[in-house]
Amino acid sequence: MIKFQSLPRQKRQEIREEVLRLYAETDRSYGEIAEELSIQWRTVEYIIRNFACELPTVPVMRKKKQDTTAEDIAALRAEVMRLRKDLRHEKLRAEALDTMIDVAEEMFGIPVRKKAGTKQ
């Protein structure tokens, strides 16, 4: 493994550009890129995290679009409807629990909710 920080600036720049190119043009993992360039995967992660803004604005590593069928669309719509129903149910449940807490605090005079800034 090459110590990235001990390399000359020119060589670091070349490696940085190669990492960004491989990241943008292939679907390789950080480990695969690191292995190919003989550097640590943490270095690859660092370069991508800090220098990804230098990548061109062309969409990166997108999969090819598949043909969607009417069945796929219907299944997705059904899933959305199910999730919306579940969300409504959970919102009502949360509201009911809040109401129960309010009633309990009022009836028994016991603070149930934790006050802001207090330790557990």
C-alpha positions in Angstrom: 0.0 0.0 0.0 1.1 3.5 -0.8 1.1 6.1 1.8 -1.0 8.8 0.0 0.2 11.8 2.1 3.8 10.9 1.6 3.6 11.1 -2.2 4.6 14.2 -4.1 1.8 16.6 -4.9 1.8 15.8 -8.6 1.4 12.1 -7.9 -1.4 12.7 -5.3 -3.2 14.8 -7.9 -2.9 12.0 -10.5 -4.3 9.5 -8.0 -7.1 11.8 -7.0 -8.1 12.3 -10.7 -8.0 8.6 -11.3 -10.1 7.8 -8.2 -12.7 10.3 -9.3 -12.7 9.0 -12.9 -13.1 5.4 -11.7 -15.8 6.4 -9.3 -17.8 8.3 -12.0 -17.4 5.9 -14.9 -17.6 2.5 -13.2 -19.7 0.9 -10.6 -16.7 -0.3 -8.6 -16.7 -0.2 -4.8 -14.2 1.9 -2.8 -12.3 -1.3 -2.0 -12.0 -2.3 -5.7 -10.8 1.2 -6.6 -8.3 1.1 -3.7 -7.0 -2.3 -4.7 -6.5 -1.3 -8.3 -4.6 1.9 -7.4 -2.8 0.2 -4.4 -4.0 2.7 -1.9 -6.2 2.3 1.2 -10.0 2.3 0.9 -10.1 5.1 3.5 -8.1 7.2 1.1 -10.6 6.5 -1.7 -13.4 7.4 0.6 -11.7 10.7 1.6 -11.0 11.7 -2.0 -14.6 11.0 -3.1 -16.1 12.7 0.0 -14.0 15.8 -0.4 -13.5 16.1 -4.1 -16.7 14.7 -5.7 -17.7 18.3 -6.4 -15.1 18.3 -9.1 -16.9 15.6 -11.0 -18.8 16.7 -14.1 -22.5 17.4 -13.7 -23.3 14.4 -15.9 -25.4 11.9 -13.9 -23.1 9.5 -12.2 -23.4 5.7 -12.1 -27.0 5.5 -13.1 -28.4 2.2 -14.0 -30.1 1.7 -17.4 -33.8 2.4 -17.3 -35.9 -0.6 -17.6 -39.2 -0.7 -19.4 -42.0 -0.2 -17.0 -45.2 -2.1 -17.5 -48.7 -1.4 -16.5 -48.3 -4.1 -13.8 -45.3 -2.3 -12.3 -47.2 1.0 -12.2 -50.3 -0.6 -10.6 -48.1 -2.4 -8.0 -46.4 0.9 -7.2 -49.7 2.7 -6.9 -51.0 0.0 -4.6 -47.9 0.3 -2.4 -48.2 4.1 -2.2 -51.9 3.7 -1.2 -51.0 1.1 1.5 -48.2 3.3 2.8 -50.5 6.4 3.0 -53.1 4.3 4.9 -50.4 3.1 7.3 -49.2 6.7 7.8 -52.7 8.0 8.5 -53.2 5.2 11.0 -49.9 6.0 12.8 -50.7 9.7 12.9 -54.0 8.9 14.5 -52.3 6.6 17.0 -49.8 9.2 17.9 -52.5 11.8 18.4 -54.5 9.4 20.6 -51.4 8.7 22.7 -50.8 12.4 23.1 -54.4 12.9 24.2 -54.1 10.1 26.7 -50.9 11.6 28.2 -52.6 15.0 28.4 -55.6 13.5 30.2 -53.3 11.5 32.6 -51.3 14.6 33.5 -54.4 16.6 34.1 -56.3 14.0 36.1 -53.4 12.7 38.3 -51.2 15.7 38.3 -48.1 13.7 37.3 -45.9 15.1 34.7 -45.5 12.3 32.1 -43.6 14.1 29.4 -39.9 14.8 29.9 -39.1 18.4 30.3 -36.6 19.9 27.8 -33.0 20.0 29.0 -33.4 17.4 31.8 -31.3 14.3 32.1 -32.8 10.8 32.0 
